[in-house]
Amino acid sequence: MSENAEPTILGFVASRPAGTICPSEVARSLAKDHNAPLEWRKFMPVVHEAVDVLLARGEITLTWKSAVMSERAGPYRISARKQKG
């Protein structure tokens, strides 16, 4: 389950280069084969863990209300790594 979260996150952000994604979108995608409507919530810890790893590697940027976040806390949005310069 967790091995799919990182590539799923990267795939979502690649599909929206000028936009952001919600972590719940990734969880819903990972849970897509489950019949229970709220099954995706069980995937949120896996998504959060993958976000932490990708953020530490500098592969993604986290924001909330357009402010860049240095770590995951509270609500957040995920985007492709912002290029400096």
C-alpha positions, 0 to 999 in steps of 0.5 A: 500500500505505501509503496504506491503513495509516492508515485501516485503523488508525483503522478498527480502533481505532474498532471497539474504543473501549475496547480496543487492537489489535496492529499485526500485525492491521493488517498481516494486514488489508492482506495479506488478498488474498495467498496466502502465509501470512506475506505480512503481515510484509512490511506491518509497516514500512508499518504502523509508518510509519503508526503514527508519523504517526498518533501525531505527529498525536495520533490514536492512543495507544500502550501496552505493559502499560497504560503509555502510550508517547510513541513506538513502541519494541519491542512495543506496542498501539494504541488510540484517542487518550485524552481528557484530563480 
